[in-house]
Structure formats: C-alpha cells, structure tokens
Amino acid sequence: MSSVRVEKLYKRFGHVEAVKGISFEVKEGEFTVLLGPSGCGKTTTLRCIAGLEQPDGGRIYFDDEDVTPLSPAARNIAFVFQLYALYPHLTAYDNIAFPLRAEGLPKQEIRQRVEEVVRLLQIEDILHLKPRKLTSGQKQRVALARAIVRRPRVFLLDEPLSNIDAKLREVTRAELKKLQKSLRATTIYVTHDQVEAMTMADKIVVMNFGDIQQIGSPHEVYHYPANLFVARFIGSPGMNFIPGKVEEREGSLGVVIDSSYFLPLGEEQRMALQRLSPPVRQVVLGVRPENILVVQEAEKVLDGEVYVFEPLGVQNVVTFRVLGYLLKALLPGDRVLRVGERVALGFREVRVFNAETERLIA
Amino acid sequence: MARLVIEGLTKRFGRITAVSGLSLEAESGTITVLLGPTGAGKTTTLRCVAGLERPDGGVIRIGEQVVNDLPPKDRDVAFVFQNFSLYPRYTVFENIASPLRIRNISKEEIERRVKEVAHFLHIDHLLSRRPIHISGGEMQRVAIARALVRNPRVFLLDEPLTNLDAKIREEMRTELKRLQSETGATFLYATPDQAEALSMGDRIVVIRQGHVVQVGTPQEIYHYPRNVFVADFVGSPGMNFVPAIFEGENRLNVGPGYFTFTLPEDAASICRKNLKNPEVIFGIRPEDITISQEKRESLYPAQVEVVEPLGVIQIVRLRLDGHVLRVRSEEGAQFEIGERVFFGFKKEKVRIFDRMTEERIF
C-alpha cells in the first residue's frame, strides 16, 4: 500500500471550478474520508486520484511517485462503487480470481493469491458458493477480496453505502472499518453522510465549493470546527448559532446576547480573544445540541420556550425558541417537555466564531 | 380536518398480497406514522386511501363517510409524494395555487392562501421563481405548500423527506411537525425511517409484509416493542439480542453459557407464569450497557471489535463469542480494537422475548 499526496489539485468543467487548488495527504494505511454536500468537489477529487479525470492543475503522488500523467490502469488502484456488485453466475472464488485471470496470470499464482486474501477476510468456507447464497456481509467480503487481490496501492470508494437501507448500512459501516484496520489499507472514501465520516475515518477532509474547509480527526472536526460551515454540517442536529458582542462586565470578558443576556467566557476563550489584533467584537456563539441544558433559574443563560418536541427513544430533540432564534437541544429520553413550556437554558460548552469571517476563534 | 379509519384493508397485485387485513385509526388533528421497511405496504395503503388504488377488501372512512366508492377528487385528501413533481413551466406561486384554480375560488382568496402557506414554509421569497431555479429542499417545501393550501380533510404523506439531504431532512422534520400542530391537520405519514417516526408521530403503526405489527406512542414502541422485529427496527442502533435460557426462579442464562444473572422479580414472575418453553431471547438497548476497563463484580468479559465515534458519544461493538453487543458510550472512554473489557447492564431494562414466536414476554 502507498501513501497519497494531493498537491494544489485544480479541476474545471467549462466555467465551473469544481476543485480549486486543494492539497492534502493520506498516510499509508490511513482511512481518509472526503466529506461534503453534493457539488462540493469530493467526487471530482477522487476521480482525479483514480485517473478518471485529468486535472487542469496540480499533481498527485503515490508515495513519492508522480502519477498525474499515468492512466487509471497504470496507477494500480482499486475503485469500488458498490460493495455488492458481484458476478451472479460465478462462485465467490471465481469472482475473486476474475481480475487476476483478466491480467493473464498463471493458474498457480492466481490460486495462491486468492488463498492469501480469503484467509485474511475469513471467507475460506464459502468460496464454492454463488452470490445469491451469500449473506450481505459475505458478499461485501467477497467484493473486498476481489478488490484487494490485485494488490492495489490505494482503495478508492465513492459512496459505497448510499443505496442500502439504514440497518444494513450500520452493520456494513462497522464491518468495513474493521476490515480496513485489519488490512491496513490506504483508503480514500467519499461521502456526504457525516455519520459515515465520523464513525469510520482516521482523518476527515471537509469540503465545500471546491475548497477544503478543514482537515482533522473526527474529534477535532466535531469539537473544534474550523468555521460555521463545518460546525453546521457535522453533528445531528448540527451546531446552534447565536450572534453576540464581546464585552467586559464586572471585570470579566464575555458575550452579550441581544443586549440583555451575558455569558462569561472561559479562560481559553478569553485569552484567544485578547490575542486578536485588531480585536473582534462581533462574534457568533456555537453550541452543540447536547450542550444546551435545562437549568435552575440561578444558572440561567437564556430563557427559552419549547417550540417543537421530538422524541427519539434514547434522547429527545427539543427545539427552543430563544430571542427569535431556534435552538435545538438533545435532552435525555426521560425528560419530557410540552410545547409552549418556558424553561431556563444553560450552556455547557460553547465555541466562539468571528461573525465576519465565520472562522473559529476558540 | 377529519378522523381517518381503515378497517381490514386488503390489496393484492396478482399473486402478491401487498396489504393484508390492515386496520388503523388516524385521530383528527394528529400525526399517525406508518413505519416499516421497503415493501411493507405503506405506499399501497396510502394510495388506497387516496383512491389511486382500488382495495380488494376493507372499508376506508374519512370523518363519518365511507369513501371506498368515491373517485380521488371527491375524497378531499392531499397527497405528498416521495418524488415530488412540480409543473416546470409554472412559477412557485402558480404551482402552489394550482389546486385552487380548478376549484372556482376568487383570485384574491387564492393569493391570500398561497401567501399564507408560503410564509409558513419560508418560501415567500421564491414565489416568482420557476422550479429549476430552486433547490431540492425548496422544491419539497413547494410540494408540501401545494398540498397544504387546500385545507383538505386528511394529508397523506409518502416518505416526503426521503430524497432530501440529511441536514435538510432534519430541519424539515421539525418544521413539518410544528406546521401540523399549528394547523391541526390530520397526517397519515409513511416512512421507513425510525427516527422520523419516533420524532414526528403522535402514534406509530409499525407494519411489515402488509400486516400491522404494533400500534403505540413513540415511547411505547421504543420501550415496549411487541416483538424482536420492532425492537431491532426501532432505535439506532437497534436493540441487542442474545439467546438465553430461563432456568427457573430468577435465573437467566445468557448465551447460554456466557453469563448467568438474577432477573428483577417483576420480569422473573412473568417468565415463571407465561413461559411454556425456557428458550428465550435476552434483549438490551445499546444505551443500557456500560463498559469498564476493570474487572468488577457483576461485570462480564468481552472483546472490543470496533469503535465508532459520533461526537459526544461513540458506538462500541463488543464481541461475545458468536454475538455482537452494540454499546452507546460516552466519548471520553478510550477503547482499542481487540481490547479485553468488561460490561454490565441495567437489569431493569432487560427485555425478554420468546425464542419461537419472537414475541416480547417482558
């Protein structure tokens, strides 16, 4: 397996700039997810790495080799669209051996290489079966075996789980992650589903409008989103935003909301704000739904009114109307609130963004 | 707005019975959700109510009126389809107004009603545009507005959010629920998405293979699923199941052979009284299991198979010989793949199912 380096990749379709000079690296054995809404440039990026699109600018390296001029076949990649697309009339063994036979390898070597991957994927017992006799999990493994038997340098997957139902997707997600770890396969995976990205990735590259918005671990993009776009896109529901103004009251620096509420800031955020030059006054507070709490009057930050109540079993999504904004909170499943009920709201952890640039301050 | 009653609805297509003796009541001014996997008969049921299919048996009543023999246009229901289609050459205003135009309503009244419903759905600013100039989410709002503008007796919504992006789906879910509560409309809402069903439904009718499996509030469906199918289908991830033997008194042997524990008295007494066969299924929800890295009393060993971060929580999959337990755990705890850990569970949350019938006993 190889590492992958994308340098200043640029791709245009007519007047539309699909990818605007992006750079990122994927280490050997790493699971990297390209995440973003449709039209963000993630699939174009993947297709350029595969060699299915010719970039208008920039280079692509596998290890230290510049593969930009190479044809898709010469790049030795495995491109997986759907994890279930097997030849129905061939046995599992013949499905896996298919790409090697197409290359014209000697029988002996084919046998040896198939045996190697089936041992790794623990599917020795089902090799004589045809796809319709296989469970969905076994089909996936056969499809993966077929992809890796060629010993590709990189795995490229383009929304492989998008067409299967929710329950199966959940199982497949875990299975795929487990297999990727045991194969230590360098993987680049494209999706618009933030849950898939969070649960599977070592590293997430968040994209929008052809640009990279943030590169980070699932923990980083969730807790320290680089800007408002990432904050909104990651999480379900996404982060809530409330505009405010930085002020000092009674010797402590905080954010004034709607001139009537004052939220004192923590040490880290005070320091980050004080370091800024020129100083920033207009900010946006970002609060994750699980960090909005129903509190006693004494700990109140804001007053809220229950606007919509949505139970989800283990927890409830409660939309509060607060000063003309709608804030979504995730409250424990046993906490039932009525529409119209007024409650005191507190925040557990907030992020502060620059209102003008929309970037994270702290 | 009216109450909708379906009694013994049956619909066959050739040799396939799509809906088989289905009965349900949708109370006036509430949301009744038809929840089930693809092919369960949701769409067929809705189409029979709308008059787009002719039932082979059963009675459909809207208000006090049996509508079986009425043509669709006389039933006074509105249908919102999964694949919404707008008139491409009409503006958004004209699309929303179209059902009123054929009904001999004054121009002023049409204008008033379209503006009112457009305001409600936050599409006032789009009224003069044509469908190709608005986004997918906006199109679905227009389709809903077009249904709503008529003030029909019953709304039939067939997976109206399925084709939308996750973010928009989540927002629309909240808005639709608010809209229904403000207008007091009667909704019969079909979806395969359990989160949508739990969050929106006043009552949920779970259907499978054309039959009603369970009717209940979201809380009832979640905490007291009728059988293994509902327990697995509802929740994300769904309930965990491991075969078990009820050994009499209060003893439940899970695996059997993995571990034995003492059931709470209420569960045990029902098992003693109602079980004809000691072979049962032990069920526990992912949020009712805790993991520890230290061995303590009444904790049982397992191996970490995969960890899926989801922001503030993570799903940890534990391997227990031939079974997997999915655990919803706080993000703070760090687990390695392959690590030996110990788990415990809330005994009062254990559910017990008959292994033969898969019906819930406790």
Interface residues (C-beta under 8 A of the other chain):
Chain A: P37 S38 D165 A166 K167 E170 R173 A174 K177 K178 K181 H192 D193 Q194 V195 M198 T199 M200 P218 H219 Y222 H223 R232 F233 I234 G235 S236 P237 G238 R288 E290 Y307 V308 E310 P311 L312 G313 V314 V317 T319 L326 K328 G333 V339
Chain B: P37 T38 D165 A166 K167 E170 R173 T174 K177 R178 S181 P192 D193 Q194 A195 L198 S199 M200 P218 Q219 Y222 H223 D232 F233 V234 G235 S236 P237 G238 R285 P286 E287 E305 V306 E308 P309 L310 G311 V312 I315 R317 R328 E331 I337
